[in-house]
Each structure stands twice: as C-alpha cells, then as structure tokens.
C-alpha cells in the first residue's frame, strides 16, 4: 500500500478534527493532544459527518445519534451504530501528514 499526502501538520492543530477528500473517500484526521489519528469521515450508522463530532478520552461521539468510536482503533464503543469505523495508518514526514488510503 502506498501513502498519499493529506495535509501539512499545521492544518490539524491540537484538539481539532479536520475532514479531507482523498481518493474519493471522506476521511477524518483527529489531533488528540498532539497524537494524530485517521478514520473514515462518515458515521457507520447514518452517514453523519464526523468532523462535527466531539472527542473525549479517545472516544469520538457522532453528532447525529451519539454513536461512540475509539479513535485509536475505530472500534465501536456504543451504538446505535452496529460496526466500527475504518482506521487508516498515518505517517509524518517533513511536516506533512501522509495516509495509507486505498
């Protein structure tokens, strides 16, 4: 799998969520206290834009129906969603964020 450039690291400051269109997919990058995570950008339940969600204790809460997902793994913590989110690997190189987005 190859990595694609997503953004400059400064685009996603600590405590923020940013959405990007990469290879026809909406992805979400979360900066949780300087740690970056990348998940699919739409909720697995009803397609809500997760960029409008909130993160607390490494749990992302969907803005529409309250499904909760672990940001480190994408695993479902609490429904109504029935499945977790796709997680993408990230690397930082020369102040840019690259993702393993197929």
MIDOSE-1310 file (N, C-alpha, C; in nm, 2 decimals, decimal comma, always signed):
residues 102
xxxx	+0,09/-0,12/+0,00/+0,00/+0,00/+0,00/+0,09/+0,12/+0,00; +0,05/+0,22/-0,07/+0,13/+0,35/-0,08/+0,06/+0,46/+0,01; +0,14/+0,55/+0,05/+0,09/+0,66/+0,13/+0,07/+0,78/+0,04; -0,04/+0,85/+0,07/-0,07/+0,97/-0,01/-0,07/+1,09/+0,09
xxxx	-0,02/+1,21/+0,03/-0,01/+1,33/+0,11/-0,15/+1,38/+0,14; -0,18/+1,41/+0,26/-0,31/+1,46/+0,30/-0,31/+1,61/+0,33; -0,21/+1,65/+0,41/-0,21/+1,79/+0,45/-0,08/+1,82/+0,52; -0,06/+1,95/+0,55/+0,05/+1,99/+0,63/+0,01/+1,96/+0,78
xxxx	+0,10/+1,93/+0,86/+0,07/+1,90/+1,00/+0,01/+2,02/+1,07; +0,04/+2,14/+1,03/-0,02/+2,26/+1,09/-0,17/+2,28/+1,06; -0,22/+2,21/+0,96/-0,36/+2,21/+0,92/-0,45/+2,15/+1,03; -0,40/+2,06/+1,11/-0,48/+1,99/+1,21/-0,42/+2,02/+1,35
xxxx	-0,44/+2,14/+1,41/-0,39/+2,17/+1,54/-0,44/+2,09/+1,65; -0,37/+2,08/+1,76/-0,41/+2,00/+1,88/-0,56/+2,03/+1,91; -0,64/+1,93/+1,94/-0,78/+1,94/+1,98/-0,87/+1,96/+1,86; -0,82/+1,95/+1,74/-0,91/+1,97/+1,63/-0,94/+1,84/+1,55
xxxx	-1,05/+1,85/+1,47/-1,09/+1,74/+1,38/-1,10/+1,81/+1,24; -1,04/+1,75/+1,14/-1,05/+1,80/+1,00/-1,09/+1,69/+0,90; -1,17/+1,73/+0,81/-1,22/+1,63/+0,71/-1,15/+1,66/+0,57; -1,11/+1,55/+0,50/-1,05/+1,56/+0,37/-1,11/+1,46/+0,28
xxxx	-1,10/+1,49/+0,15/-1,14/+1,40/+0,04/-1,02/+1,35/-0,02; -0,99/+1,22/+0,00/-0,87/+1,15/-0,05/-0,91/+1,03/-0,13; -0,87/+1,02/-0,26/-0,90/+0,90/-0,34/-1,05/+0,87/-0,34; -1,13/+0,97/-0,34/-1,28/+0,95/-0,35/-1,34/+0,91/-0,21
xxxx	-1,26/+0,92/-0,11/-1,31/+0,88/+0,03/-1,31/+1,01/+0,12; -1,41/+1,02/+0,20/-1,40/+1,13/+0,30/-1,33/+1,07/+0,43; -1,23/+1,13/+0,47/-1,15/+1,08/+0,58/-1,15/+1,19/+0,69; -1,13/+1,15/+0,81/-1,12/+1,24/+0,93/-0,99/+1,23/+0,99
xxxx	-0,92/+1,34/+1,01/-0,80/+1,34/+1,09/-0,83/+1,41/+1,23; -0,79/+1,34/+1,33/-0,81/+1,39/+1,47/-0,68/+1,42/+1,53; -0,66/+1,54/+1,59/-0,54/+1,57/+1,66/-0,58/+1,57/+1,81; -0,55/+1,46/+1,88/-0,58/+1,45/+2,02/-0,45/+1,47/+2,10
xxxx	-0,43/+1,59/+2,16/-0,32/+1,62/+2,23/-0,19/+1,59/+2,16; -0,18/+1,62/+2,03/-0,06/+1,61/+1,95/-0,05/+1,47/+1,89; -0,14/+1,38/+1,92/-0,14/+1,25/+1,86/-0,24/+1,25/+1,74; -0,20/+1,21/+1,62/-0,29/+1,21/+1,51/-0,35/+1,07/+1,48
xxxx	-0,48/+1,07/+1,45/-0,55/+0,95/+1,42/-0,63/+0,98/+1,29; -0,65/+0,88/+1,21/-0,73/+0,89/+1,09/-0,83/+0,78/+1,07; -0,96/+0,82/+1,06/-1,07/+0,73/+1,05/-1,15/+0,77/+0,93; -1,25/+0,68/+0,89/-1,34/+0,72/+0,78/-1,42/+0,84/+0,83
xxxx	-1,46/+0,93/+0,74/-1,52/+1,06/+0,78/-1,67/+1,06/+0,80; -1,73/+0,95/+0,77/-1,88/+0,94/+0,79/-1,91/+0,83/+0,88; -2,01/+0,85/+0,97/-2,06/+0,75/+1,07/-2,11/+0,63/+1,00; -2,07/+0,51/+1,06/-2,12/+0,38/+1,00/-2,27/+0,36/+1,02
xxxx	-2,33/+0,44/+1,10/-2,48/+0,42/+1,13/-2,56/+0,49/+1,02; -2,55/+0,63/+1,01/-2,64/+0,70/+0,92/-2,57/+0,80/+0,84; -2,43/+0,79/+0,83/-2,36/+0,88/+0,74/-2,33/+1,02/+0,79; -2,35/+1,04/+0,92/-2,32/+1,18/+0,97/-2,18/+1,22/+0,95
xxxx	-2,16/+1,35/+0,93/-2,02/+1,40/+0,91/-1,95/+1,40/+1,05; -1,86/+1,31/+1,07/-1,79/+1,30/+1,20/-1,70/+1,42/+1,23; -1,67/+1,50/+1,14/-1,59/+1,62/+1,16/-1,67/+1,71/+1,26; -1,80/+1,70/+1,26/-1,89/+1,78/+1,35/-1,90/+1,71/+1,49
xxxx	-1,84/+1,60/+1,51/-1,85/+1,53/+1,64/-1,75/+1,59/+1,74; -1,75/+1,52/+1,86/-1,66/+1,56/+1,97/-1,57/+1,44/+2,01; -1,46/+1,48/+2,07/-1,36/+1,37/+2,12/-1,34/+1,40/+2,26; -1,36/+1,29/+2,34/-1,33/+1,30/+2,49/-1,27/+1,16/+2,53
xxxx	-1,16/+1,17/+2,60/-1,09/+1,04/+2,64/-1,08/+0,94/+2,53; -1,03/+0,98/+2,42/-1,00/+0,90/+2,30/-1,13/+0,83/+2,24; -1,25/+0,90/+2,27/-1,37/+0,85/+2,21/-1,44/+0,96/+2,13; -1,46/+0,93/+2,01/-1,53/+1,02/+1,91/-1,68/+0,99/+1,92
xxxx	-1,76/+1,10/+1,94/-1,90/+1,08/+1,95/-1,97/+1,15/+1,83; -2,05/+1,07/+1,76/-2,12/+1,11/+1,64/-2,22/+1,23/+1,67; -2,22/+1,33/+1,59/-2,31/+1,44/+1,62/-2,46/+1,42/+1,60; -2,49/+1,32/+1,52/-2,64/+1,29/+1,50/-2,71/+1,20/+1,60
xxxx	-2,65/+1,09/+1,62/-2,73/+0,99/+1,70/-2,64/+0,94/+1,82; -2,52/+0,99/+1,84/-2,45/+0,96/+1,96/-2,37/+0,83/+1,96; -2,35/+0,77/+1,85/-2,26/+0,65/+1,84/-2,12/+0,70/+1,89; -2,05/+0,60/+1,95/-1,92/+0,63/+2,00/-1,82/+0,54/+1,95
xxxx	-1,70/+0,59/+1,91/-1,59/+0,51/+1,85/-1,46/+0,54/+1,91; -1,38/+0,44/+1,93/-1,24/+0,46/+1,98/-1,16/+0,52/+1,87; -1,09/+0,63/+1,90/-1,02/+0,70/+1,79/-0,89/+0,63/+1,76; -0,84/+0,55/+1,85/-0,71/+0,48/+1,82/-0,73/+0,36/+1,73
xxxx	-0,85/+0,30/+1,73/-0,87/+0,17/+1,66/-0,99/+0,18/+1,56; -1,08/+0,27/+1,58/-1,20/+0,28/+1,51/-1,31/+0,19/+1,56; -1,28/+0,11/+1,67/-1,38/+0,02/+1,72/-1,50/+0,09/+1,78; -1,61/+0,03/+1,76/-1,74/+0,08/+1,82/-1,74/+0,06/+1,97
xxxx	-1,77/+0,17/+2,04/-1,78/+0,17/+2,18/-1,92/+0,16/+2,23; -2,01/+0,24/+2,15/-2,15/+0,24/+2,19/-2,23/+0,27/+2,07; -2,35/+0,20/+2,04/-2,43/+0,23/+1,93/-2,52/+0,35/+1,95; -2,60/+0,38/+1,85/-2,67/+0,28/+1,76/-2,60/+0,22/+1,65
xxxx	-2,48/+0,27/+1,61/-2,41/+0,20/+1,50/-2,38/+0,06/+1,54; -2,38/-0,03/+1,44/-2,35/-0,17/+1,46/-2,21/-0,21/+1,44; -2,14/-0,13/+1,36/-2,00/-0,16/+1,33/-1,91/-0,04/+1,36; -1,78/-0,07/+1,37/-1,68/+0,04/+1,39/-1,65/+0,12/+1,26
xxxx	-1,55/+0,20/+1,27/-1,50/+0,28/+1,16/-1,38/+0,23/+1,10; -1,35/+0,25/+0,97/-1,23/+0,21/+0,91/-1,12/+0,31/+0,96; -1,01/+0,25/+1,01/-0,89/+0,32/+1,05/-0,79/+0,32/+0,95; -0,72/+0,43/+0,93/-0,61/+0,44/+0,83/-0,48/+0,48/+0,90
xxxx	-0,37/+0,42/+0,86/-0,24/+0,44/+0,91/-0,19/+0,58/+0,86; -0,12/+0,65/+0,95/-0,06/+0,78/+0,91/+0,09/+0,78/+0,94; +0,16/+0,86/+0,87/+0,30/+0,89/+0,89/+0,32/+1,04/+0,88; +0,42/+1,09/+0,95/+0,45/+1,23/+0,94/+0,59/+1,24/+0,88
xxxx	+0,61/+1,32/+0,77/+0,74/+1,33/+0,71/+0,75/+1,47/+0,66; +0,86/+1,54/+0,70/+0,88/+1,68/+0,66/+0,76/+1,77/+0,68; +0,70/+1,76/+0,80/+0,58/+1,84/+0,84/+0,46/+1,82/+0,76; +0,45/+1,71/+0,69/+0,33/+1,67/+0,62/+0,28/+1,54/+0,67
xxxx	+0,14/+1,53/+0,66/+0,08/+1,40/+0,71/+0,04/+1,32/+0,58; +0,08/+1,20/+0,59/+0,05/+1,10/+0,48/-0,03/+0,99/+0,53; -0,13/+0,94/+0,45/-0,22/+0,84/+0,50/-0,21/+0,72/+0,40; -0,23/+0,60/+0,46/-0,23/+0,48/+0,38/-0,38/+0,46/+0,34
xx	-0,42/+0,53/+0,24/-0,56/+0,54/+0,19/-0,57/+0,46/+0,06; -0,64/+0,35/+0,06/-0,65/+0,27/-0,06/-0,75/+0,34/-0,16
